[in-house]
Amino acid sequence: MASCTNAMDKEVSYADNSSLQKNILLKTSSILEDSIKDMLMKIYPVTCIKVADLGCASGPNAFFPTCKVMETITRICQQEHWESPELQVFLNDLPNNDFNAIFRSVPAFDAWLKRCFVTGVAGSFYGRLFPSKSIHFVHSSFCLHWLSKVPEGVENNKGNVYIAKSSPPNVFKAYSEQFQIDFSNFLRSRSEEMIGGGKMLLTLIGRSISDPSKDCCYIWDLFTKSLHDLVVQGLMHESYIDSFNVPYYFPCEEEVRKIIENEESFILDKITLFEENWDFEDNDYNKNFIFEKNKSGRNVANCLRAITEHIIVAHFGKNIVNDLFARYAHNVGEHLSREKTKYVCIVLVMTMK
């Protein structure tokens, strides 16, 4: 049930509303370069390096990791006076992803054009995608907090769409267990597909404290408030909220560490946490940022809409979408005018045993 991002033909497309994801890719680019360098120094000589970007979505971000990998390999080979290997890149996402938009925007790879081969791979990364022992490097950004399905047994989470202060204790347990199942399946599948010594770089949204109802979850509290606003306006019935929960989970560092240790296929080289503001324009690179609550609210709302509209429409219908995200933009803007809230991002670097 994990969501597909909005295609180019949507009113609010992912391609036009993925600057937050780009900021996160920029923040982790040095870690990506270091990981590629470390791997290359251990596996060279090699004639073809196979790279998988899992959850690539579409739009301008789709080729960012690929370009970084190519630039790093080219630079290292030049420094070491090595012949540059060929590169095979697998861009993966769910079958409903806008793969046509990706391949219409294949950039010119300059000197790499004849040595880089790009393939689309449709399917869930919670199962096998590639042949055994074939992949050298795996990258995934802003994806693994999406669950494969809504956890079972959360029907009593009335009035909420995610873990909240008013959620019964079993709701957190169900979400945590579903993440454990999904992330374990992800690691197990990659362990069968990767070569020994291969590297994996994963970035996902998490939380910095153990209490799941406080850190980072407020973005869904505001979304729930926006749904209830529509109920008050008579635009929808409250039962629609009671029967909806998002397939999304913010893990803490301890949970992630424990799952990796229990699965036993990977060595955890590095785990890093950093924060990113909800509004993508309010970032380290924008020194001229001036807060405007209406604009910031729209930025956050459009970003969430671009990645959730598919599941929102499937449950609530398309007629309420514009009103819902207009209310959400207003509520987020009011919140940000009182408090600057941040995402917590967890970055993992692992080596295949």
SULPE-V603956 format. One record per pair of residues at least 24 apart in sequence whose ideal C-beta (glycine too) atoms are under 10 Angstrom apart, sorted by the first residue. I is the first residue (numbers start at 1). J is the second residue. If there is no record, write none. Layout:
# SULPE-V603956
i	j
I	J
I	J
This chain:
# SULPE-V603956
i	j
1	146
1	147
1	148
1	149
1	150
1	246
1	247
1	310
1	311
1	314
2	55
2	93
2	94
2	124
2	125
2	126
2	143
2	144
2	145
2	146
2	147
2	148
2	149
2	182
2	247
2	248
2	310
2	311
3	94
3	96
3	146
3	246
3	247
3	248
3	306
3	307
3	308
3	309
3	310
3	311
3	312
3	314
4	57
4	58
4	93
4	94
4	95
4	96
4	97
4	98
4	307
4	308
4	309
4	310
4	311
5	55
5	56
5	57
5	58
5	59
5	93
5	94
5	96
5	97
5	98
5	306
5	307
5	308
5	309
5	310
6	57
6	58
6	59
6	98
6	302
6	305
6	306
6	307
6	308
6	309
6	310
7	58
7	59
7	96
7	97
7	98
7	99
7	100
7	101
7	306
7	310
8	58
8	59
8	98
8	100
8	101
8	104
8	105
9	98
9	101
10	98
10	305
10	306
10	309
10	310
11	302
11	305
11	306
11	309
11	321
11	322
11	325
12	298
12	301
12	302
12	303
12	304
12	305
12	306
12	309
12	321
12	322
12	325
13	58
13	59
13	98
13	101
13	302
13	305
13	306
13	309
14	57
14	58
14	59
14	61
14	62
14	97
14	98
14	101
14	302
14	303
14	305
14	306
14	307
14	309
15	57
15	58
15	59
15	60
15	61
15	62
15	98
15	101
15	102
15	105
15	306
16	59
16	60
16	302
16	306
17	59
17	280
17	298
17	299
17	301
17	302
17	303
17	304
17	305
17	306
17	307
18	57
18	58
18	59
18	60
18	61
18	62
18	142
18	280
18	302
18	303
18	306
18	307
19	60
19	61
19	279
19	280
19	281
19	283
19	299
19	302
19	303
20	142
20	276
20	277
20	278
20	279
20	280
20	281
20	283
20	299
20	300
20	303
20	304
20	306
20	307
20	343
21	57
21	59
21	60
21	61
21	64
21	141
21	142
21	143
21	203
21	276
21	280
21	303
21	306
21	307
22	59
22	60
22	61
22	64
22	141
22	142
22	280
22	283
23	276
23	277
23	280
23	281
23	282
23	283
23	284
23	285
23	286
23	345
24	61
24	141
24	142
24	203
24	204
24	205
24	274
24	276
24	280
24	283
24	343
24	345
24	347
25	61
25	64
25	65
25	68
25	139
25	141
25	142
25	203
26	64
26	68
26	283
26	284
26	285
27	203
27	272
27	274
27	275
27	276
27	283
27	284
27	285
27	345
27	347
28	65
28	68
28	139
28	141
28	201
28	202
28	203
28	272
28	274
28	345
28	347
28	349
29	64
29	65
29	67
29	68
29	71
29	72
30	68
31	201
31	203
31	270
31	272
31	347
31	348
31	349
32	64
32	65
32	68
32	69
32	72
32	137
32	139
32	141
32	199
32	201
32	203
32	347
32	349
33	68
33	69
33	71
33	72
33	73
33	75
33	76
34	72
34	199
34	201
34	269
34	270
34	349
35	69
35	72
35	137
35	139
35	199
35	200
35	201
35	269
35	270
35	349
35	350
35	351
36	65
36	68
36	69
36	70
36	71
36	72
36	73
36	75
36	76
36	136
36	137
36	139
36	199
36	201
37	72
37	73
37	75
37	76
37	79
37	199
38	197
38	199
38	269
38	349
38	351
39	72
39	73
39	136
39	137
39	195
39	197
39	198
39	199
39	200
39	351
39	352
40	69
40	72
40	73
40	76
40	77
40	80
40	82
40	85
40	136
40	137
40	199
41	76
41	80
42	196
42	197
42	198
42	199
42	351
43	85
43	136
43	137
43	195
43	196
43	197
43	198
43	199
44	73
44	76
44	77
44	80
44	82
44	83
44	85
45	82
45	83
45	85
46	82
46	85
46	86
46	136
46	195
47	83
47	85
47	86
48	85
48	86
48	87
48	88
48	115
48	117
48	136
49	73
49	84
49	85
49	86
49	87
49	88
49	89
49	116
49	135
49	136
49	137
49	198
50	86
50	87
50	88
50	89
50	90
50	117
50	119
50	130
50	131
50	134
50	135
50	136
50	137
50	138
50	193
50	194
50	195
50	198
51	87
51	88
51	89
51	90
51	91
51	116
51	118
51	135
51	136
51	137
51	138
51	139
51	198
51	199
52	88
52	89
52	90
52	91
52	92
52	119
52	121
52	125
52	129
52	130
52	134
52	135
52	136
52	137
52	138
52	139
52	140
52	190
52	193
52	194
52	198
52	200
53	89
53	90
53	91
53	92
53	93
53	118
53	121
53	137
53	138
53	139
53	140
53	141
53	143
54	90
54	91
54	92
54	93
54	121
54	123
54	124
54	125
54	129
54	138
54	139
54	140
54	141
54	143
54	144
54	186
54	189
54	190
54	200
54	202
55	91
55	92
55	93
55	94
55	97
55	124
55	125
55	139
55	140
55	141
55	142
55	143
55	144
55	146
55	202
55	204
56	89
56	90
56	91
56	92
56	93
56	97
56	99
56	102
56	120
56	121
56	139
56	140
56	141
56	143
57	91
57	93
57	94
57	97
57	98
57	101
57	102
57	141
57	142
57	143
57	306
57	307
58	91
58	93
58	97
58	98
58	99
58	100
58	101
58	102
58	103
58	104
58	105
59	98
59	101
59	102
59	105
59	306
60	105
60	107
61	141
61	142
62	91
62	93
62	97
62	98
62	99
62	101
62	102
62	103
62	105
62	106
62	107
62	118
62	120
63	89
63	91
63	102
63	105
63	106
63	107
63	109
63	118
64	107
64	139
64	141
65	89
65	91
65	137
65	139
65	140
65	141
65	201
66	90
66	91
66	106
66	107
66	109
66	112
66	116
66	118
66	139
67	107
67	109
67	112
67	116
68	139
69	116
69	136
69	137
69	139
70	109
70	110
70	111
70	112
70	115
70	116
71	112
73	112
73	115
73	116
73	137
74	110
74	111
74	112
74	115
84	111
84	112
84	115
85	115
85	136
86	112
86	114
86	115
86	116
86	117
87	112
87	115
87	116
87	117
87	118
87	136
87	137
88	115
88	116
88	117
88	118
88	119
88	134
88	135
88	136
89	116
89	117
89	118
89	119
89	120
89	137
89	139
90	117
90	118
90	119
90	120
90	121
90	129
90	130
90	134
90	135
90	138
91	118
91	119
91	120
91	121
91	122
92	119
92	120
92	121
92	122
92	123
92	124
92	125
92	129
92	130
92	138
92	140
92	143
93	120
93	121
93	122
93	123
93	124
93	125
93	143
94	122
94	123
94	124
94	125
94	146
94	310
95	122
95	123
95	124
96	122
96	310
97	122
124	148
124	182
124	185
124	186
124	189
125	182
125	185
125	186
125	189
125	190
126	181
126	182
126	183
126	184
126	185
126	186
126	188
126	189
127	185
127	186
127	188
127	189
128	185
128	188
128	189
128	190
128	192
128	193
129	189
129	190
129	193
130	189
130	190
130	192
130	193
130	194
131	192
131	193
132	192
132	193
132	194
132	195
133	191
133	192
133	193
133	194
133	195
133	196
133	198
133	352
134	192
134	193
134	194
134	195
134	198
135	190
135	192
135	193
135	194
135	195
135	198
135	199
135	200
135	352
136	194
136	195
136	197
136	198
136	199
136	352
137	194
137	195
137	198
137	199
137	200
137	201
137	352
138	186
138	190
138	193
138	194
138	198
138	199
138	200
138	201
138	202
138	350
138	352
139	199
139	200
139	201
139	202
139	203
140	186
140	190
140	200
140	201
140	202
140	203
140	204
140	348
141	201
141	202
141	203
141	204
141	345
141	347
142	202
142	203
142	204
142	205
142	307
142	343
142	345
143	186
143	202
143	203
143	204
143	205
143	307
144	179
144	182
144	183
144	186
144	202
144	203
144	204
144	205
144	206
144	249
144	251
144	256
144	346
144	348
145	179
145	182
145	183
145	203
145	204
145	205
145	206
145	216
145	247
145	248
145	249
145	250
145	251
145	343
145	345
145	346
146	182
146	204
146	205
146	246
146	247
146	248
146	249
146	307
146	308
147	175
147	178
147	179
147	181
147	182
147	183
147	246
147	247
147	248
147	249
148	178
148	179
148	181
148	182
148	185
148	186
148	247
149	178
149	181
149	182
149	247
150	174
150	175
150	178
150	244
150	245
150	246
150	247
150	248
150	311
151	175
151	176
151	177
151	178
151	179
151	181
151	182
151	245
151	247
151	249
152	177
152	178
153	177
153	178
154	178
154	245
155	242
155	243
155	245
156	242
157	241
157	242
157	243
157	244
157	245
158	238
158	239
158	241
158	242
158	243
159	224
159	227
159	228
159	238
159	241
159	242
160	213
160	217
160	220
160	221
160	223
160	224
160	227
160	241
160	242
160	244
160	245
160	246
161	220
161	221
161	223
161	224
161	227
161	241
161	242
161	244
161	245
161	246
161	248
161	315
162	212
162	213
162	217
162	219
162	220
162	221
162	223
162	224
162	244
162	245
162	246
162	247
162	248
162	249
162	250
163	211
163	212
163	213
163	214
163	217
163	220
163	221
163	245
163	246
163	248
163	249
163	250
164	212
164	213
164	217
164	218
164	220
164	221
164	224
165	211
165	213
165	214
165	217
165	221
166	213
166	221
166	224
167	212
167	213
167	217
167	245
171	212
171	213
171	245
172	211
172	212
172	213
172	249
174	245
174	249
175	212
175	245
175	246
175	247
175	248
175	249
175	250
175	251
176	212
176	249
176	251
176	252
176	255
177	249
178	247
178	249
179	204
179	248
179	249
179	250
179	251
179	255
179	256
179	259
180	249
180	251
180	255
180	256
180	258
180	259
180	262
180	263
181	259
182	247
182	249
182	259
183	249
183	251
183	255
183	256
183	259
183	260
183	263
184	259
184	260
184	262
184	263
185	263
186	259
186	263
187	259
187	260
187	262
187	263
187	264
187	265
187	266
187	350
188	263
188	264
188	265
189	265
190	263
190	265
190	266
190	350
190	352
191	263
191	264
191	265
191	266
191	350
191	352
191	353
192	265
193	352
194	265
194	266
194	350
194	351
194	352
194	353
195	352
196	351
196	352
196	353
197	267
197	351
197	352
197	353
198	266
198	350
198	351
198	352
198	353
199	266
199	269
199	349
199	350
199	351
199	352
200	266
200	269
200	348
200	349
200	350
200	351
200	352
201	269
201	270
201	347
201	348
201	349
201	350
202	256
202	271
202	346
202	347
202	348
202	349
202	350
203	272
203	274
203	345
203	346
203	347
203	348
204	249
204	250
204	251
204	256
204	344
204	345
204	346
204	347
204	348
205	248
205	249
205	250
205	251
205	276
205	343
205	344
205	345
205	346
206	249
206	250
206	251
206	252
206	253
206	255
206	256
206	273
206	343
206	344
206	345
206	346
206	347
207	249
207	250
207	251
207	252
207	253
207	255
207	273
207	343
207	344
207	346
208	250
208	252
208	253
208	273
208	275
208	342
208	344
208	346
209	252
209	253
209	344
210	252
210	253
210	254
210	255
211	252
212	249
212	250
212	251
212	252
212	255
215	250
215	252
215	342
215	343
215	344
216	250
216	252
216	275
216	341
216	342
216	343
216	344
216	345
217	248
217	250
218	278
218	332
218	335
218	339
218	341
219	248
219	250
219	278
219	300
219	304
219	328
219	332
219	335
219	341
219	343
220	245
220	246
220	248
220	250
220	304
221	331
221	335
222	278
222	297
222	300
222	301
222	304
222	327
222	328
222	329
222	330
222	331
222	332
222	334
222	335
222	336
222	341
223	301
223	304
223	308
223	312
223	324
223	325
223	327
223	328
223	331
223	332
224	328
224	331
225	327
225	328
225	331
225	332
225	335
226	301
226	323
226	324
226	325
226	326
226	327
226	328
226	329
226	330
226	331
226	332
227	312
227	316
227	320
227	324
227	327
227	328
228	327
229	323
229	324
229	326
229	327
229	328
229	330
229	331
230	316
230	320
230	323
230	324
230	327
233	320
233	323
233	327
235	316
235	319
235	320
235	323
235	324
235	327
236	316
236	317
236	319
236	320
236	323
236	324
240	315
240	316
240	317
240	320
241	315
241	316
243	315
244	311
244	312
244	314
244	315
244	316
245	315
246	308
246	311
246	312
246	315
247	311
248	307
248	308
248	311
250	343
250	344
250	346
251	346
252	344
252	346
253	344
253	346
253	348
255	346
256	346
256	348
257	346
257	348
260	348
260	350
264	353
265	350
265	352
265	353
266	348
266	349
266	350
266	351
266	352
266	353
267	349
267	350
267	351
267	352
267	353
268	348
268	349
268	350
268	351
269	348
269	349
269	350
269	351
270	347
270	348
270	349
270	350
270	351
271	346
271	347
271	348
271	349
271	350
272	345
272	346
272	347
272	348
272	349
273	344
273	345
273	346
273	347
274	342
274	343
274	344
274	345
274	346
274	347
275	341
275	342
275	343
275	344
275	345
276	342
276	343
276	344
276	345
277	336
277	340
277	341
277	342
277	343
278	303
278	304
278	332
278	335
278	336
278	340
278	341
278	342
278	343
279	303
279	332
279	333
279	336
279	340
279	341
282	336
282	340
282	342
291	333
291	336
291	337
291	340
292	333
292	336
292	337
293	329
293	330
293	332
293	333
293	334
293	335
293	336
293	337
293	338
294	329
294	330
294	333
294	334
294	337
295	329
295	333
296	329
296	332
296	333
296	335
296	336
296	337
296	340
297	325
297	326
297	327
297	328
297	329
297	330
297	331
297	332
297	333
297	334
297	335
297	336
297	337
298	325
298	326
298	328
298	329
298	330
298	332
298	333
299	329
299	332
299	333
299	336
300	325
300	328
300	329
300	331
300	332
300	333
300	335
300	336
300	341
301	325
301	326
301	327
301	328
301	329
301	330
301	331
301	332
301	333
302	328
302	329
304	328
304	329
304	332
305	329
